[in-house]
Amino acid sequence: MKLSFLLYFILFDFLALGQCPTINLHPKSQTDCDGNSIRMICQATAGSSYQWERKRPQDGNYSPISGANLNAYQIFPSGDANSPTGTLYRVKVALNSCAIYSQAAEITLTKITSILNPSICERGSGVLEVQMPEISASKAISYQWTRAIGGGNFTDISDDANFKESQSKNLTILNATSSLQGQRFKIRIQYSITLNNDNEGSLNNENQVSSCPRTSNEVTLTIKSSPQLVHSSSLYTGCIGAPISINSTGCSPYVTQWYDENENKLGTGAKIFVTHTNLNPKIYKATCLKLGCESLPSLGTSAQAFNVPAAPSNAGTPTATLLESSIIFKATGGTNNIWYLNENDTKAISTATTLSVAVPINTGTSAIELVRWVSQKVNNCESPKTAIRVSIPAIVNPITPTVPPIPVSGTPVGLLPAAPIIPEVIAMPSEVPSELPAPGSIEPEEYDLKEIILPKEKIFLRYSTQLRCEEESYLLHVEGCPVPLKYDRLNGGVDFRSPEQDLLVHSPNETKISVSCEGEFADPMLVVLPGLKRPNFSVESSFDSFVCENEIIEIKLNYSSDSQFHVWEKEGHSYS
C-alpha cells in the first residue's frame, strides 16, 4: 500500500513536468532602416502566455514591456529612446506554472547622421561628407547625391565639371563658383536589410524586401569669398642690400600672404620687406587668407634695388670774408643734395641745391670753422655724408690811441688825424657854457669830457634769424653796429634796439625791414623774412585707443595744400 502511494506521486510529478511549454519558433535578429516597423515573432505550445522583455545597450538587465503579451511584438517606430540599435528582445513563455525564455534577438538599425563641410572657398574645391554609424556604412549598397536650386525640387546629380563622385559616399565639388551659393544638397542611400521583415505589411515577416532607402536632411551650401588684393604702387624701389618695403591693401582685417615670382611663400602682413642683391626688378604677388579661404593672387607689383650713390663733394663753396653776410654752400649732388647740421643727424635742414648760411661774427683772435654736412639721394638711395668746411677769419680789434682831453677855448674843437680804420676820438664837454669868456680874461674852467669812439670808415651789417614756429615769428639778430639800431618796417612801424638786443618779428606773411645804424656808420640793410605759418593738419586713425596684437591699423594725415613737406617719426626714426 505504501509502495503504491509512492509510485502515484512520482507519476503525478512526471505528468506535471510534461506540461511546460515548448518554443517552436524563437524570435530572430533583424537589420532594418532606422524608423521602420520591426516585428518580433515567437511560436510556442498552444495555450501558452507571453511576456516580451527588452534590454537596451545602456541597461544592465531585461525589463518587461508593458502590454507586450502576445506571441508577436511590433517595434514601431524603431530607433527611438525605447528601441535604439543594439537592443535585445526575448519573450517569457508560460504554461500553467511552468515558464521558459526564448532566445534573445537583436535589432540593427541603419541611418544617416549628418552631412559635413557645407562651406567651400570660392574658386576652391571641397567635399561634402556624409556621417553615419560604422554598422550603417557596412550595410550601404548605393549612394546618390541630389540638389535643389532656388526653391526647386531635388534632382539627382551627375558627374560634370563641378561635381565628382556624385554616386559615392562623399561628393567632391570642384572650382566652386558664387553661383553655388545657397543651393541645397541631400544624399540618398540604399541599405541592405534582413529578409525577415514586415516592411510591406506582412504579419508573419514573410516579405522578401532586401533593402530600404534613407535620405539625409538637407544642407545649404555656403561659398566663402575672399577679396582680391591691390597694390598702391606698381614699383617699389630701394637700395641694394637694404630692406625694400612693399605693401598691399584690401585684406584687412584678415591675413595677407605674399609670394615671389616662383610662387614660393614669403612673409605675411599688409607690408613686408624684401632685400635685393642686384639691379634686376622682381615681381611679388599677394593673396588674402579669409576664414580658411585664399583669394586669387593679386595682379602683382615689382620691387627694384638701385646702387647707393657716391658721397657728393664741394662744388666751389667760397671762403668767407669780413665783408660777407652769408655764405652759399655748394655740392656736386645738385638737385639731389640733402643738407644736415651734424654728421649723425637724421633730420635734414634743407633739400635745396645750395644752402645759404649767415656768417657768424668771429670775435676771437683766430679763425673759426663753419661746417655743414651734405649727402645726395638718387632713386631713393642716400649716399654717405660729406663735410664742407668754411673758415671764418677773426675780426682785428682796433687799438684806440690815448688822447688827452682838450680844454674848451674860443677856437673850434679840432679832430686829430687818424690812420685808416683807427677810430676817431672826440672830446666833448659834459655841459657847454652859454657864453665863452674872452681869451686871457679869466682862468679857463675844466669840464668833464666823454670819449666817444666812432669808426672812421663805414662798416657792414650782418644778421641772422632764429625760427619761432609756435609764435609764427623770427628772432632777428643784427651785428656790426656799435650804436643803437633802427628797424623800419616797410609795412608800417619803427623799432629801436641797442646793439645787444634782438628783435622779435611776427611774420605770418612776408615782412620787409630796413635796418640802419644810427649816425650813418653803415648803409641800411634790407631784411626780407618769408611768411611763417604753422601748418594746419589733423591726424585720423582707424582705432580709438587700444588695438589688438597683430591687428593692422591705418593712420592718416590731413594737411593743407600749402604744406610742402611732412615727416612721420617712430622710435626716433623719420619717414617722409
C-alpha positions as CSV (number, residue, x, y, z in Angstrom):
1,M,0.0,0.0,0.0
2,K,2.7,2.4,0.9
3,L,4.6,1.5,-2.3
4,S,1.6,2.2,-4.5
5,F,1.1,5.6,-2.9
6,L,4.8,6.5,-3.6
7,L,4.5,5.4,-7.2
8,Y,1.4,7.6,-7.6
9,F,3.2,10.8,-6.6
10,I,6.2,10.1,-8.8
11,L,3.9,9.6,-11.8
12,F,2.0,12.8,-10.8
13,D,5.2,14.8,-10.8
14,F,6.3,13.4,-14.1
15,L,3.0,14.3,-15.7
16,A,3.2,17.8,-14.2
17,L,6.6,18.4,-15.7
18,G,5.4,17.3,-19.1
19,Q,3.0,20.4,-19.1
20,C,5.9,23.0,-19.6
21,P,5.6,24.9,-22.9
22,T,7.7,24.2,-25.9
23,I,9.0,27.0,-28.1
24,N,8.8,26.0,-31.8
25,L,10.0,29.4,-33.3
26,H,12.3,31.8,-31.5
27,P,12.4,35.5,-32.3
28,K,15.1,36.3,-34.9
29,S,17.6,39.2,-35.1
30,Q,16.7,41.8,-37.8
31,T,18.5,44.6,-39.7
32,D,16.3,47.4,-41.0
33,C,16.3,51.1,-41.6
34,D,16.0,53.4,-38.6
35,G,12.3,54.2,-38.1
36,N,10.9,51.2,-39.9
37,S,8.5,48.8,-38.2
38,I,10.1,45.6,-36.9
39,R,8.1,42.6,-35.8
40,M,9.3,40.0,-33.3
41,I,7.5,36.6,-33.6
42,C,7.6,33.6,-31.2
43,Q,5.6,30.3,-31.6
44,A,5.1,28.0,-28.6
45,T,2.8,25.3,-27.2
46,A,-0.9,26.2,-27.6
47,G,-2.3,27.8,-24.6
48,S,1.0,29.4,-23.6
49,S,1.1,33.0,-22.3
50,Y,3.7,35.6,-23.5
51,Q,5.5,38.5,-21.9
52,W,8.1,40.3,-24.0
53,E,11.1,41.9,-22.4
54,R,13.9,44.1,-23.7
55,K,17.4,45.2,-22.8
56,R,18.8,48.3,-24.4
57,P,22.6,48.9,-24.7
58,Q,22.6,51.1,-21.6
59,D,20.5,48.7,-19.5
60,G,22.0,46.1,-17.1
61,N,19.0,43.7,-17.1
62,Y,16.0,42.9,-19.1
63,S,12.8,44.6,-18.2
64,P,9.2,43.7,-19.2
65,I,7.5,45.7,-21.9
66,S,4.1,46.9,-20.8
67,G,1.2,45.5,-22.9
68,A,3.5,43.2,-24.9
69,N,1.8,39.9,-24.1
70,L,1.1,38.3,-27.5
71,N,3.2,35.9,-29.4
72,A,4.2,38.8,-31.8
73,Y,5.6,42.2,-30.8
74,Q,5.8,45.1,-33.2
75,I,8.6,47.6,-32.6
76,F,7.4,50.9,-34.1
77,P,8.9,53.4,-34.7
78,S,12.3,51.8,-34.3
79,G,15.3,53.8,-33.3
80,D,13.7,56.0,-30.6
81,A,14.7,56.1,-27.0
82,N,13.0,52.8,-26.2
83,S,14.4,50.8,-29.2
84,P,17.8,52.1,-30.2
85,T,20.0,50.0,-32.4
86,G,21.6,47.1,-30.5
87,T,18.5,46.5,-28.3
88,L,17.9,42.8,-27.3
89,Y,14.4,41.3,-27.2
90,R,13.2,38.0,-25.6
91,V,9.9,36.6,-24.6
92,K,8.8,34.7,-21.4
93,V,6.5,31.8,-22.4
94,A,4.4,30.3,-19.5
95,L,2.1,27.4,-19.4
96,N,0.3,26.6,-16.2
97,S,3.0,27.1,-13.6
98,C,5.9,26.5,-15.9
99,A,7.7,29.3,-17.7
100,I,10.7,29.4,-20.1
101,Y,12.5,32.2,-22.0
102,S,13.1,32.4,-25.7
103,Q,16.5,33.1,-27.3
104,A,17.4,36.8,-27.5
105,A,17.1,38.7,-30.8
106,E,18.9,41.9,-31.6
107,I,17.8,44.8,-33.9
108,T,20.4,46.6,-36.0
109,L,19.3,49.9,-37.5
110,T,20.9,51.9,-40.3
111,K,20.7,55.6,-40.5
112,I,22.3,58.8,-41.8
113,T,23.6,61.2,-39.1
114,S,24.6,64.3,-40.9
115,I,26.5,66.0,-43.8
116,L,29.7,67.8,-43.0
117,N,31.6,70.7,-44.7
118,P,28.7,72.7,-46.3
119,S,31.1,75.7,-46.7
120,I,33.6,75.9,-49.6
121,C,36.0,78.6,-50.6
122,E,35.2,80.4,-53.8
123,R,37.2,79.0,-56.7
124,G,38.3,76.2,-54.5
125,S,37.4,72.6,-54.1
126,G,35.5,71.0,-51.2
127,V,34.0,67.7,-50.2
128,L,30.5,67.1,-48.7
129,E,31.0,64.2,-46.3
130,V,28.1,62.0,-45.1
131,Q,28.3,60.9,-41.5
132,M,26.7,57.6,-40.3
133,P,27.5,54.8,-37.8
134,E,30.0,52.3,-38.9
135,I,27.4,49.5,-39.0
136,S,25.3,51.6,-41.3
137,A,28.2,52.2,-43.6
138,S,28.8,48.5,-43.8
139,K,25.2,47.9,-44.9
140,A,25.2,50.7,-47.6
141,I,24.5,49.4,-51.1
142,S,24.3,52.5,-53.2
143,Y,24.6,56.3,-52.9
144,Q,23.0,59.2,-54.9
145,W,23.6,62.9,-54.2
146,T,20.8,65.3,-55.1
147,R,20.5,69.1,-55.1
148,A,17.8,71.8,-55.3
149,I,18.4,75.2,-56.9
150,G,16.4,78.1,-55.5
151,G,13.0,76.8,-54.5
152,G,13.0,74.0,-57.0
153,N,12.8,70.2,-56.4
154,F,15.7,68.0,-55.6
155,T,17.2,66.2,-58.6
156,D,19.9,63.7,-58.9
157,I,23.4,65.0,-59.6
158,S,25.7,63.6,-62.4
159,D,29.4,64.0,-62.6
160,D,30.5,67.1,-64.6
161,A,33.0,70.0,-64.4
162,N,31.7,71.0,-60.9
163,F,30.8,67.6,-59.3
164,K,32.7,64.4,-58.9
165,E,31.8,61.1,-57.3
166,S,28.1,62.0,-57.2
167,Q,27.2,58.3,-56.6
168,S,29.8,57.8,-53.8
169,K,29.7,58.4,-50.0
170,N,31.4,61.8,-50.4
171,L,30.6,64.4,-53.0
172,T,33.5,66.5,-54.4
173,I,32.8,70.0,-55.6
174,L,35.4,71.5,-58.0
175,N,36.1,75.1,-58.8
176,A,33.3,76.3,-56.6
177,T,31.7,79.5,-58.1
178,S,29.5,82.0,-56.4
179,S,26.5,80.6,-58.4
180,L,26.5,77.6,-56.0
181,Q,25.8,79.9,-53.0
182,G,22.6,78.9,-51.3
183,Q,22.0,75.6,-53.2
184,R,20.6,72.7,-51.1
185,F,22.1,69.2,-51.1
186,K,20.9,65.8,-49.8
187,I,22.2,62.2,-50.2
188,R,20.0,59.1,-50.7
189,I,21.4,55.8,-49.5
190,Q,20.1,52.3,-50.1
191,Y,20.8,49.9,-47.2
192,S,20.7,46.1,-47.2
193,I,18.3,44.5,-44.6
194,T,17.4,41.0,-43.4
195,L,14.6,39.3,-45.3
196,N,12.5,38.5,-42.2
197,N,10.9,41.9,-42.2
198,D,7.4,43.3,-42.3
199,N,8.2,46.4,-44.4
200,E,5.3,45.5,-46.8
201,G,2.8,44.9,-44.0
202,S,3.3,41.2,-43.5
203,L,2.2,39.9,-40.1
204,N,4.4,36.9,-40.5
205,N,7.6,38.6,-41.6
206,E,7.4,36.8,-45.0
207,N,8.3,39.8,-47.2
208,Q,11.3,39.5,-49.4
209,V,12.4,43.2,-49.5
210,S,16.2,43.1,-49.4
211,S,16.9,46.8,-49.0
212,C,15.5,50.1,-47.7
213,P,16.3,53.7,-48.7
214,R,17.2,56.6,-46.4
215,T,17.6,60.3,-47.3
216,S,19.6,62.7,-45.3
217,N,18.5,66.1,-44.1
218,E,19.3,68.9,-46.5
219,V,22.3,71.2,-46.1
220,T,22.7,74.6,-47.7
221,L,26.0,75.3,-49.4
222,T,27.9,78.4,-48.5
223,I,30.5,79.8,-50.8
224,K,33.1,81.8,-48.9
225,S,34.7,84.6,-50.9
226,S,38.0,86.4,-50.2
227,P,38.9,89.8,-51.6
228,Q,41.5,90.2,-54.3
229,L,44.2,92.5,-53.2
230,V,45.6,95.6,-54.9
231,H,48.9,97.4,-54.6
232,S,49.3,101.2,-54.1
233,S,52.3,101.2,-56.4
234,S,53.4,99.1,-59.4
235,L,57.1,99.6,-58.5
236,Y,58.7,99.8,-55.1
237,T,62.3,101.0,-55.0
238,G,65.2,100.8,-52.5
239,C,68.9,100.3,-52.3
240,I,70.9,97.2,-52.9
241,G,71.5,95.2,-49.7
242,A,68.9,97.2,-47.8
243,P,65.2,96.2,-47.0
244,I,62.6,97.4,-49.5
245,S,59.1,97.9,-48.2
246,I,56.2,96.6,-50.4
247,N,52.6,96.6,-49.4
248,S,49.1,95.7,-50.5
249,T,45.6,96.8,-49.5
250,G,42.1,95.2,-49.3
251,C,42.6,92.2,-47.0
252,S,42.2,93.9,-43.6
253,P,41.4,92.6,-41.0
254,Y,42.4,89.2,-42.4
255,V,45.9,87.8,-43.3
256,T,47.9,88.8,-46.4
257,Q,50.1,86.1,-47.8
258,W,53.0,87.1,-50.1
259,Y,54.6,85.0,-52.9
260,D,57.7,85.6,-55.0
261,E,57.7,85.2,-58.8
262,N,58.3,81.5,-58.5
263,E,55.2,81.1,-56.2
264,N,57.3,80.5,-53.2
265,K,55.7,81.7,-49.9
266,L,57.2,84.7,-48.3
267,G,56.0,86.5,-45.2
268,T,52.5,87.6,-44.2
269,G,51.1,91.0,-43.5
270,A,49.9,94.0,-45.4
271,K,53.5,95.2,-45.6
272,I,56.7,93.1,-45.8
273,F,60.4,93.9,-46.5
274,V,62.4,92.2,-49.3
275,T,66.2,92.6,-49.9
276,H,67.7,92.6,-53.4
277,T,71.4,92.0,-54.2
278,N,71.3,93.1,-57.8
279,L,69.7,95.7,-60.1
280,N,67.1,93.3,-61.6
281,P,63.4,94.0,-60.7
282,K,61.4,91.2,-59.2
283,I,57.7,90.5,-59.2
284,Y,55.7,89.9,-56.0
285,K,52.1,88.8,-55.6
286,A,49.8,88.6,-52.6
287,T,46.6,86.7,-51.6
288,C,44.1,87.2,-48.8
289,L,43.5,84.4,-46.3
290,K,40.0,84.8,-45.0
291,L,38.4,82.3,-42.8
292,G,40.5,79.5,-44.2
293,C,40.0,80.6,-47.8
294,E,42.7,82.0,-50.0
295,S,41.8,84.6,-52.7
296,L,43.2,84.7,-56.2
297,P,46.6,86.3,-56.4
298,S,46.9,90.0,-56.9
299,L,47.9,91.3,-60.3
300,G,51.3,91.8,-58.7
301,T,53.8,94.5,-58.1
302,S,57.5,94.9,-58.7
303,A,60.5,95.9,-56.5
304,Q,63.8,97.1,-57.7
305,A,67.0,98.0,-55.9
306,F,69.5,100.7,-57.0
307,N,73.1,101.4,-56.2
308,V,73.9,103.8,-53.4
309,P,75.3,106.9,-54.9
310,A,78.8,108.2,-54.1
311,A,79.1,110.9,-51.5
312,P,79.0,114.4,-53.0
313,S,81.9,116.8,-52.9
314,N,82.5,120.5,-52.5
315,A,81.4,122.3,-55.7
316,G,83.0,125.7,-55.1
317,T,81.8,126.8,-51.7
318,P,83.7,130.1,-51.2
319,T,85.7,131.1,-48.1
320,A,84.0,133.7,-46.0
321,T,85.5,137.2,-45.6
322,L,84.7,140.0,-43.3
323,L,82.6,141.7,-46.0
324,E,80.1,138.8,-46.5
325,S,76.9,138.5,-44.5
326,S,76.2,135.0,-45.7
327,I,77.9,132.1,-47.3
328,I,76.5,129.8,-50.0
329,F,77.3,126.1,-49.6
330,K,77.5,124.2,-52.9
331,A,77.9,120.4,-53.5
332,T,78.2,118.2,-56.6
333,G,74.8,116.5,-55.9
334,G,73.0,119.4,-57.4
335,T,69.2,119.0,-57.1
336,N,69.8,115.7,-55.2
337,N,71.6,117.4,-52.3
338,I,70.4,116.9,-48.8
339,W,71.9,119.2,-46.1
340,Y,72.4,118.4,-42.4
341,L,73.7,120.4,-39.5
342,N,75.6,117.5,-38.0
343,E,77.1,114.2,-39.3
344,N,74.8,111.9,-37.3
345,D,71.6,113.9,-37.8
346,T,68.6,112.0,-39.4
347,K,66.6,115.2,-40.0
348,A,67.7,117.3,-42.9
349,I,67.8,121.1,-42.6
350,S,67.3,121.6,-46.4
351,T,66.9,119.7,-49.6
352,A,67.7,122.7,-51.8
353,T,70.5,122.6,-54.4
354,T,72.5,125.1,-52.4
355,L,72.4,126.2,-48.7
356,S,72.7,129.8,-47.6
357,V,74.1,130.3,-44.1
358,A,74.6,133.6,-42.2
359,V,78.3,134.2,-41.5
360,P,78.8,134.4,-37.7
361,I,80.9,137.3,-36.2
362,N,84.2,135.8,-35.1
363,T,85.2,137.9,-32.1
364,G,88.1,135.7,-31.3
365,T,91.7,136.0,-32.2
366,S,91.9,133.1,-34.6
367,A,89.8,131.7,-37.4
368,I,86.8,129.5,-36.7
369,E,85.2,126.8,-38.9
370,L,81.7,126.7,-40.3
371,V,80.7,123.2,-41.2
372,R,77.6,121.7,-43.0
373,W,77.1,118.1,-44.0
374,V,75.7,117.1,-47.3
375,S,74.6,113.8,-49.0
376,Q,72.7,113.1,-52.2
377,K,69.7,110.9,-52.8
378,V,69.3,109.2,-56.2
379,N,66.5,106.6,-56.8
380,N,65.6,106.9,-53.2
381,C,69.1,105.8,-52.1
382,E,71.0,108.2,-50.0
383,S,74.8,108.4,-50.1
384,P,77.2,108.9,-47.1
385,K,77.6,112.4,-45.9
386,T,80.4,114.8,-46.8
387,A,81.6,117.7,-44.6
388,I,82.0,121.0,-46.3
389,R,84.1,123.4,-44.2
390,V,84.4,127.2,-44.4
391,S,87.0,129.2,-42.5
392,I,85.7,132.4,-40.8
393,P,88.6,134.8,-40.1
394,A,88.8,136.7,-36.9
395,I,87.9,140.5,-36.7
396,V,91.0,142.6,-35.8
397,N,90.2,144.6,-32.8
398,P,91.3,148.3,-33.4
399,I,93.7,149.8,-30.9
400,T,92.4,153.1,-29.6
401,P,95.2,155.7,-29.1
402,T,95.3,157.6,-25.8
403,V,94.1,161.2,-26.5
404,P,94.3,163.8,-23.7
405,P,91.2,165.9,-23.0
406,I,91.2,169.1,-24.9
407,P,90.3,172.2,-22.9
408,V,87.5,174.4,-24.2
409,S,88.7,177.6,-25.8
410,G,87.4,180.1,-28.2
411,T,88.7,178.1,-31.2
412,P,86.7,175.3,-32.7
413,V,87.4,171.8,-31.5
414,G,89.7,170.1,-33.8
415,L,89.9,166.5,-35.0
416,L,93.1,164.5,-34.5
417,P,94.4,162.9,-37.7
418,A,94.0,159.2,-37.7
419,A,95.2,156.3,-39.8
420,P,92.6,154.3,-41.7
421,I,90.2,152.1,-39.7
422,I,91.6,153.8,-36.5
423,P,88.5,155.0,-34.6
424,E,88.1,158.7,-34.1
425,V,88.2,160.1,-30.5
426,I,86.3,163.3,-29.9
427,A,86.5,165.2,-26.6
428,M,83.1,166.5,-25.7
429,P,82.2,168.7,-22.7
430,S,79.5,167.3,-20.5
431,E,78.0,170.8,-20.4
432,V,78.7,173.7,-22.7
433,P,78.6,177.3,-21.2
434,S,76.2,179.7,-22.8
435,E,79.0,182.3,-23.4
436,L,82.7,181.7,-23.8
437,P,85.0,184.2,-21.9
438,A,87.4,186.4,-23.8
439,P,90.9,185.0,-24.2
440,G,93.1,185.7,-21.2
441,S,90.2,187.3,-19.2
442,I,89.9,184.6,-16.6
443,E,91.3,181.2,-15.8
444,P,89.8,178.6,-18.0
445,E,87.4,176.3,-16.2
446,E,87.7,172.5,-16.5
447,Y,84.7,170.4,-17.7
448,D,84.0,166.6,-17.5
449,L,84.7,165.2,-21.0
450,K,83.4,161.9,-22.5
451,E,85.2,160.0,-25.2
452,I,83.0,158.7,-28.0
453,I,84.8,156.1,-30.2
454,L,83.4,156.3,-33.7
455,P,84.5,154.2,-36.7
456,K,86.4,156.1,-39.3
457,E,85.1,154.1,-42.2
458,K,81.7,152.6,-42.9
459,I,81.0,149.1,-41.6
460,F,78.8,146.3,-42.8
461,L,75.8,145.0,-41.0
462,R,75.1,141.3,-40.7
463,Y,72.1,139.5,-39.5
464,S,70.9,136.0,-38.5
465,T,67.5,134.7,-37.6
466,Q,66.0,132.0,-35.3
467,L,62.7,130.4,-36.1
468,R,59.9,130.6,-33.6
469,C,57.4,128.4,-35.4
470,E,55.0,128.2,-32.5
471,E,54.7,132.0,-32.5
472,E,55.0,132.4,-36.3
473,S,57.9,134.7,-35.6
474,Y,61.6,135.3,-36.2
475,L,64.1,136.4,-33.7
476,L,66.2,138.9,-35.7
477,H,69.8,139.4,-34.6
478,V,72.0,142.2,-36.2
479,E,75.7,142.6,-35.7
480,G,78.3,145.1,-36.7
481,C,76.8,148.4,-35.4
482,P,78.2,149.9,-32.1
483,V,75.3,152.3,-31.7
484,P,71.5,151.8,-31.5
485,L,69.8,150.2,-34.5
486,K,66.7,151.4,-36.2
487,Y,64.3,148.8,-37.6
488,D,61.9,150.4,-40.1
489,R,59.2,148.0,-41.2
490,L,58.1,148.8,-44.8
491,N,54.5,147.9,-44.0
492,G,54.5,150.3,-41.1
493,G,56.1,150.6,-37.7
494,V,59.5,151.6,-36.3
495,D,61.6,149.9,-33.6
496,F,64.8,150.9,-31.9
497,R,67.2,148.4,-30.2
498,S,70.6,148.6,-28.6
499,P,73.3,146.5,-30.4
500,E,72.9,143.8,-27.8
501,Q,69.1,143.4,-28.2
502,D,67.4,141.1,-30.7
503,L,64.1,142.0,-32.3
504,L,61.2,139.5,-32.3
505,V,59.3,139.9,-35.6
506,H,55.8,138.4,-36.0
507,S,55.8,137.4,-39.7
508,P,52.7,135.3,-40.7
509,N,53.2,136.9,-44.2
510,E,56.3,138.2,-45.9
511,T,57.9,141.0,-43.9
512,K,60.4,143.5,-45.1
513,I,62.5,145.5,-42.6
514,S,65.1,148.2,-43.3
515,V,67.8,148.1,-40.6
516,S,70.0,151.2,-40.2
517,C,72.9,152.0,-37.9
518,E,72.3,155.4,-36.2
519,G,74.8,158.0,-37.4
520,E,75.1,156.6,-40.9
521,F,78.1,154.4,-39.9
522,A,76.7,151.7,-42.2
523,D,74.5,151.5,-45.3
524,P,70.9,150.5,-44.5
525,M,70.3,146.7,-44.8
526,L,67.1,145.3,-46.2
527,V,66.0,142.1,-44.4
528,V,63.3,140.0,-46.1
529,L,61.6,137.5,-43.9
530,P,59.4,134.9,-45.6
531,G,55.9,134.3,-44.2
532,L,56.0,131.9,-41.4
533,K,52.7,130.0,-40.7
534,R,52.2,126.9,-38.6
535,P,51.0,124.1,-40.8
536,N,47.3,123.2,-40.3
537,F,46.8,119.5,-40.1
538,S,44.9,116.8,-38.3
539,V,45.5,113.0,-37.8
540,E,42.9,110.4,-38.3
541,S,43.3,106.8,-37.2
542,S,41.3,103.6,-37.7
543,F,41.2,102.9,-33.9
544,D,40.1,104.8,-30.8
545,S,42.5,103.9,-28.1
546,F,43.7,100.2,-28.0
547,V,44.4,97.8,-30.8
548,C,44.9,94.0,-30.8
549,E,48.2,92.4,-31.3
550,N,48.9,91.7,-35.0
551,E,46.0,94.0,-35.9
552,I,46.5,96.1,-39.0
553,I,45.8,99.8,-38.4
554,E,45.8,102.9,-40.5
555,I,46.9,106.4,-39.6
556,K,46.1,109.2,-42.0
557,L,47.4,112.8,-42.1
558,N,45.1,115.5,-43.3
559,Y,47.0,118.7,-44.1
560,S,46.5,121.9,-46.1
561,S,47.7,122.2,-49.7
562,D,50.3,124.8,-48.8
563,S,52.2,122.3,-46.7
564,Q,55.2,121.2,-48.8
565,F,56.8,118.6,-46.6
566,H,55.8,116.4,-43.8
567,V,57.6,113.7,-41.7
568,W,56.4,110.8,-39.6
569,E,58.5,109.9,-36.7
570,K,58.6,106.5,-35.0
571,E,61.1,105.5,-32.3
572,G,63.5,108.2,-33.3
573,H,63.3,107.5,-37.0
574,S,61.8,109.8,-39.5
575,Y,59.8,108.8,-42.6
576,S,58.8,111.3,-45.2
